[in-house]
Amino acid sequence: MSEKLCYISNKEPFEYTLSVVSGKWKLKIIYLLACMGTVRYGVLKKNIEGITHKMLSSQLKELENKNIILRKEYLQIPPKVEYSLTEKGQSLMPIVNDMCTWGEKQI
């Protein structure tokens, strides 16, 4: 079959999207925040099987730097930090929902 499958002339938007969500953990973090709303670090860590502290911290920082998640720190003892999706992060939900729909059909 010699049909052309991709008509996109500019791959930059695709590459940007991949930079935001690529990797083993970022979509899992986004999915959990979408499902659970605002959550603390420990809740994320507990719900992402196999992720290390270092990896979760770095992935959260990357998502925060891309304005996908919001990190809210409360100045108290012990320190309290909560994470939630930003409006930009919530705009990824149609993609995540499509992935879930595709997965349901394939299982």
C-alpha positions as a LaTeX table, in Angstrom:
\begin{tabular}{lrrr}
\hline
Residue & $x$ (\AA) & $y$ (\AA) & $z$ (\AA) \\
\hline
Met1 & 0.00 & 0.00 & 0.00 \\
Ser2 & 1.58 & 3.27 & $-1.07$ \\
Glu3 & $-0.96$ & 5.65 & 0.47 \\
Lys4 & 0.53 & 8.63 & 2.18 \\
Leu5 & $-0.43$ & 8.39 & 5.85 \\
Cys6 & 0.82 & 11.77 & 7.05 \\
Tyr7 & $-0.04$ & 15.07 & 5.43 \\
Ile8 & 1.51 & 17.28 & 8.08 \\
Ser9 & 4.12 & 19.55 & 6.52 \\
Asn10 & 5.43 & 20.94 & 9.80 \\
Lys11 & 6.59 & 18.37 & 12.36 \\
Glu12 & 7.45 & 21.00 & 14.99 \\
Pro13 & 4.05 & 20.81 & 16.81 \\
Phe14 & 4.34 & 17.02 & 16.96 \\
Glu15 & 7.88 & 17.23 & 18.31 \\
Tyr16 & 6.79 & 19.76 & 20.94 \\
Thr17 & 3.92 & 17.53 & 22.07 \\
Leu18 & 6.31 & 14.59 & 22.35 \\
Ser19 & 8.70 & 16.68 & 24.44 \\
Val20 & 5.87 & 17.42 & 26.86 \\
Val21 & 4.47 & 13.90 & 27.29 \\
Ser22 & 7.27 & 11.55 & 26.26 \\
Gly23 & 8.77 & 9.07 & 28.63 \\
Lys24 & 7.46 & 6.33 & 30.83 \\
Trp25 & 6.06 & 8.50 & 33.62 \\
Lys26 & 4.71 & 11.84 & 32.39 \\
Leu27 & 1.44 & 10.56 & 30.95 \\
Lys28 & 0.89 & 8.49 & 34.10 \\
Ile29 & 1.33 & 11.63 & 36.22 \\
Ile30 & $-1.01$ & 13.62 & 33.97 \\
Tyr31 & $-3.58$ & 10.80 & 34.03 \\
Leu32 & $-3.49$ & 10.55 & 37.83 \\
Leu33 & $-3.83$ & 14.30 & 38.31 \\
Ala34 & $-6.77$ & 14.32 & 35.89 \\
Cys35 & $-8.47$ & 11.49 & 37.78 \\
Met36 & $-7.62$ & 12.54 & 41.33 \\
Gly37 & $-7.51$ & 16.33 & 41.10 \\
Thr38 & $-5.13$ & 18.10 & 43.46 \\
Val39 & $-2.84$ & 15.63 & 45.22 \\
Arg40 & 0.23 & 15.59 & 47.40 \\
Tyr41 & 3.58 & 14.19 & 46.35 \\
Gly42 & 3.23 & 11.07 & 48.49 \\
Val43 & $-0.09$ & 10.17 & 46.89 \\
Leu44 & 1.45 & 10.41 & 43.43 \\
Lys45 & 4.43 & 8.30 & 44.50 \\
Lys46 & 2.16 & 5.67 & 46.02 \\
Asn47 & 0.01 & 5.44 & 42.89 \\
Ile48 & 2.82 & 5.16 & 40.32 \\
Glu49 & 4.26 & 1.70 & 40.78 \\
Gly50 & 8.00 & 1.46 & 40.24 \\
Ile51 & 8.85 & 5.17 & 40.08 \\
Thr52 & 11.77 & 6.35 & 42.18 \\
His53 & 11.80 & 9.52 & 44.26 \\
Lys54 & 14.44 & 11.04 & 41.97 \\
Met55 & 12.48 & 10.23 & 38.80 \\
Leu56 & 9.16 & 11.50 & 40.15 \\
Ser57 & 10.79 & 14.73 & 41.30 \\
Ser58 & 12.45 & 15.31 & 37.92 \\
Gln59 & 9.30 & 14.49 & 35.94 \\
Leu60 & 7.22 & 16.84 & 38.10 \\
Lys61 & 9.77 & 19.62 & 37.57 \\
Glu62 & 9.73 & 19.09 & 33.80 \\
Leu63 & 5.93 & 19.17 & 33.71 \\
Glu64 & 5.91 & 22.27 & 35.91 \\
Asn65 & 8.45 & 24.00 & 33.64 \\
Lys66 & 6.22 & 23.25 & 30.63 \\
Asn67 & 3.24 & 24.71 & 32.55 \\
Ile68 & 1.38 & 21.37 & 32.49 \\
Ile69 & 1.12 & 21.06 & 36.25 \\
Leu70 & 0.91 & 23.54 & 39.09 \\
Arg71 & 3.01 & 23.03 & 42.20 \\
Lys72 & 1.59 & 24.74 & 45.25 \\
Glu73 & 3.80 & 24.87 & 48.32 \\
Tyr74 & 2.38 & 25.64 & 51.75 \\
Leu75 & 4.78 & 27.28 & 54.19 \\
Gln76 & 4.19 & 25.12 & 57.22 \\
Ile77 & 5.95 & 22.48 & 59.25 \\
Pro78 & 6.07 & 19.78 & 58.02 \\
Pro79 & 6.17 & 21.19 & 54.49 \\
Lys80 & 3.15 & 20.49 & 52.32 \\
Val81 & 3.21 & 20.49 & 48.51 \\
Glu82 & 0.27 & 19.81 & 46.23 \\
Tyr83 & 0.14 & 19.22 & 42.49 \\
Ser84 & $-2.68$ & 19.78 & 40.02 \\
Leu85 & $-3.16$ & 20.19 & 36.29 \\
Thr86 & $-3.03$ & 23.68 & 34.85 \\
Glu87 & $-5.43$ & 24.79 & 32.14 \\
Lys88 & $-2.74$ & 23.84 & 29.62 \\
Gly89 & $-2.43$ & 20.42 & 31.26 \\
Gln90 & $-6.19$ & 19.94 & 31.17 \\
Ser91 & $-6.12$ & 20.69 & 27.46 \\
Leu92 & $-4.23$ & 17.38 & 27.04 \\
Met93 & $-7.22$ & 15.41 & 28.31 \\
Pro94 & $-8.78$ & 14.78 & 24.87 \\
Ile95 & $-5.52$ & 13.07 & 23.87 \\
Val96 & $-5.46$ & 11.02 & 27.09 \\
Asn97 & $-9.14$ & 10.10 & 26.68 \\
Asp98 & $-8.50$ & 9.00 & 23.08 \\
Met99 & $-5.64$ & 6.83 & 24.32 \\
Cys100 & $-7.95$ & 5.23 & 26.91 \\
Thr101 & $-10.63$ & 4.62 & 24.29 \\
Trp102 & $-8.09$ & 3.04 & 21.96 \\
Gly103 & $-6.79$ & 0.86 & 24.79 \\
Glu104 & $-10.30$ & $-0.32$ & 25.70 \\
Lys105 & $-10.87$ & $-1.42$ & 22.12 \\
Gln106 & $-7.56$ & $-3.30$ & 21.98 \\
Ile107 & $-7.81$ & $-5.18$ & 25.26 \\
\hline
\end{tabular}
